[in-house]
């Protein structure tokens, strides 16, 4: 696992440099089977849905890119048998891993261990580009239902950590308003400004 972690960190370092320079990673070399991609070349956003692209298909790991408009989110989910490493190449937002939430800016990396719920809210004013590497494969996804609430002040959909309970106080990552959690008759989270 340590070798995989070091490899993932090396991949993020190379991707970060290439993305920042807006240049190709390397010249293709068909003899060695070298595959390259310039993340800027696959950059695409949709105001209605987060876009996910998989630039490379590998046997032991999955490489993903997520392109998020302001206010879009990567919903809370987990991978029972696979770790996931995230690198925020552009933008800022709130990352949730387990019951912890942290604001991050471009250049930050976050680790999502196997079996632990994680998600991301693009709470900044601009677009966000999130890169992830998952392994080992196959990567299974378990969605976490009822894991968000709408901020009563700005309307931002916020990720609610898996261990949240009624009465918890949450801060909106976009407008920084504090709100109290409760559950509606349908069991979904409701947010009340305090």
ABEGO torsion letter per residue (X at the ends): XAAAAAAAAAAAAAAAAAAAAGBBABBBBAAAGBBBBBAAAABBBBAABBBBBBABBBAABBBBBBBBBBGBBBBBBBBAABBBBBBBABEBEBBBBEABBBBBBBGBBBBBBBGBBBBBBBABABBBBBBBBBOBOBBBBBBBBGABBBBAAAGBBBBBBAABBBGBBBBBAAAGBBBBBBBBAAGBBBBBBX
